[in-house]
Amino acid sequence: MKLHRSVLAKSSTRAMPRDKTLPKEKQLKFWKIIKGDSVMVITGKDRGKIGDVTEVLRSTNKVYVRGMNLVHKSVPKSKETPHGKLQKEMPIHISNVSLVDPSTQMPTRVKVRRFRNPETDIIEMRRYSTSTGKIIPKNIDTSYQKDWKDGPMDSTPDVVNKTSFESVPGIPPFPSDVMREIANRYKKTY
């Protein structure tokens, strides 16, 4: 029986060992692979297989890929694991996976460049495939938004858009003693 990582996190460390974090100087600063990307495993027993990244561990430079690097763990027998065996995904080091170009479905290297949107003049960072030069879009996870429901404590759009404060030039927005505390917030006064 296969259990999800979230269930195993509540159990003992035999079933879900804690990952050791790397020192700051060994952690990657710029990540080109994010949650939801399609990647190909380039080394190991699952070499050549394509899967989606389900979780990114930035502290250990590893990623979880759906259905890849499966191992069997021996755990105590219980209702969830009557055979005492558990199949689970293990993390894969970031150097052992490569981002898949959506147009060719082949692994590719990635360049990150600035892009200025001509209509809005907003600068954003975009990922480009080095082999084809096409944009690799970021998959934004919106699955948590499916459960959103307006409740009795939510504000209506009219209240949110209403201006509640208008500043007057020359008059501070707070009393002078509060402004002094904000300006000297690290100064200790006894």
MOURPE-V958228 format. One record per pair of residues at least 24 apart in sequence whose ideal C-beta (glycine too) atoms are under 10 Angstrom apart, sorted by the first residue. I is the first residue (numbers start at 1). J is the second residue. D is the distance in Angstrom with one decimal. If there is no record, write none. Layout:
i->[I/I]
j->[J/J]
d->[D/D]
This chain:
i->[1/1/1/1/1/1/1/1/2/2/2/2/2/2/3/3/3/3/3/3/4/4/4/5/5/5/5/5/7/8/8/8/8/8/11/11/11/11/11/11/12/12/14/14/14/14/14/15/15/15/15/15/15/15/15/16/16/16/16/17/17/19/19/19/19/19/20/20/21/21/21/21/22/22/22/22/22/22/24/26/26/27/27/27/27/28/28/28/28/29/30/30/31/31/31/31/31/31/32/32/32/32/32/32/32/32/33/33/33/33/33/33/33/34/34/34/34/34/34/34/35/35/35/35/35/35/36/36/36/36/36/37/37/37/37/37/37/37/37/37/37/37/37/38/38/38/38/38/38/38/38/38/39/39/39/39/39/39/39/39/39/39/39/40/40/40/40/40/40/40/40/40/40/40/41/41/41/41/41/41/41/41/42/42/42/42/42/42/43/43/43/43/43/43/44/44/44/44/44/44/45/45/45/46/46/46/46/47/48/50/50/50/50/50/51/51/51/51/52/52/53/53/53/53/54/55/55/56/56/57/57/57/58/60/60/60/61/61/61/61/62/62/62/62/62/62/62/62/63/63/63/63/63/63/64/64/64/64/64/65/65/65/65/65/65/68/68/68/69/99/99/99/100/100/101/101/101/101/101/101/101/101/102/102/102/102/102/102/103/103/103/103/103/103/103/104/104/104/104/106/106/107/108/108/108/110/111/112]
j->[79/80/81/82/83/85/86/87/70/81/86/87/88/89/75/80/81/86/87/88/54/88/89/54/55/64/88/89/80/73/75/80/86/88/75/76/78/80/81/86/75/76/73/74/75/76/86/73/74/75/76/80/81/86/88/73/75/86/88/73/90/57/59/60/62/91/59/60/57/58/59/60/57/58/59/60/61/62/59/60/61/58/59/60/61/58/61/94/95/58/112/125/56/58/61/63/94/112/94/99/109/110/111/112/127/136/63/94/97/98/99/110/127/63/99/127/138/139/140/141/63/64/138/139/140/141/138/139/140/141/143/63/65/97/99/100/102/110/127/136/137/138/139/65/99/100/101/102/105/107/136/139/63/65/68/92/94/96/97/98/99/100/107/65/68/97/98/99/100/101/105/106/107/108/65/68/69/92/96/97/98/107/92/95/96/97/98/107/92/93/95/96/97/98/68/69/92/93/96/97/69/70/71/70/92/96/97/96/107/97/100/105/106/107/89/92/97/100/100/139/92/97/99/139/89/89/91/91/94/91/93/94/94/91/93/94/91/93/94/95/90/91/92/93/94/95/96/97/91/92/93/94/96/97/88/89/90/91/92/89/90/91/92/96/97/92/96/97/96/127/129/136/129/136/128/129/130/131/132/133/134/136/129/132/134/135/136/137/129/131/132/133/134/135/136/129/131/132/134/131/132/131/132/134/136/136/136/136]
d->[9.8/6.5/6.1/7.5/7.7/8.6/7.4/8.0/8.6/9.9/7.5/4.9/7.1/9.2/9.5/6.2/7.7/6.4/8.6/7.0/10.0/8.6/9.4/8.6/7.6/7.5/7.1/7.3/7.7/9.1/9.1/9.6/7.9/6.7/7.9/9.6/9.1/8.6/9.7/9.6/8.0/8.2/7.5/8.3/6.0/7.8/9.7/6.1/9.4/4.9/8.9/9.7/8.5/6.2/7.8/8.7/9.7/9.6/7.8/9.2/9.6/6.1/7.2/4.8/7.2/7.0/8.7/7.0/8.9/9.4/4.1/6.2/9.9/9.5/6.5/5.9/6.4/9.7/9.5/9.6/7.5/6.5/6.5/8.2/6.4/7.2/5.5/6.7/9.8/9.7/7.3/9.6/7.0/6.8/9.1/9.4/7.8/9.9/9.1/6.6/8.9/4.6/8.8/6.4/6.2/8.8/6.4/6.6/6.9/8.7/5.7/8.2/9.4/9.3/9.6/9.2/6.3/7.6/9.4/9.3/8.5/9.2/9.6/7.7/9.5/6.1/7.7/3.3/7.5/5.7/9.8/8.8/9.6/9.2/6.0/7.8/9.8/9.9/9.3/8.0/9.7/8.0/6.4/9.5/7.5/4.3/9.2/7.3/8.3/9.9/9.4/8.6/7.3/6.1/8.8/8.7/9.4/9.6/4.3/6.3/5.8/6.1/7.9/9.3/9.8/6.8/5.3/8.1/5.4/9.9/8.8/7.8/4.5/9.3/6.7/5.7/7.7/6.6/6.4/5.7/8.3/9.3/9.9/8.6/6.1/6.6/5.1/6.3/8.9/8.9/8.3/4.7/8.8/9.9/8.4/6.8/7.1/9.3/6.0/9.5/7.5/9.1/9.9/8.4/8.2/9.4/9.7/8.9/9.4/10.0/5.9/7.3/9.7/8.8/9.6/9.6/8.8/9.5/9.8/8.5/9.5/8.0/9.4/9.1/7.8/9.0/8.0/9.5/8.6/5.9/9.9/9.1/9.5/7.0/8.4/9.3/9.3/6.2/5.0/7.9/8.9/3.7/6.3/5.5/6.5/9.8/9.2/9.5/6.4/5.9/8.2/6.1/9.2/6.3/9.9/5.5/8.0/5.5/7.5/7.3/9.8/8.7/5.9/9.7/6.6/6.6/9.9/8.6/9.1/7.8/8.1/6.6/9.4/8.7/9.9/4.5/9.1/6.2/5.9/10.0/7.1/6.9/8.4/9.5/7.7/9.1/6.5/7.6/7.6/9.4/5.7/10.0/5.4/9.8/9.3/8.1/7.1/6.3/9.0/7.3/9.2/9.0/7.4/9.5/8.1/6.5/9.8/9.8]
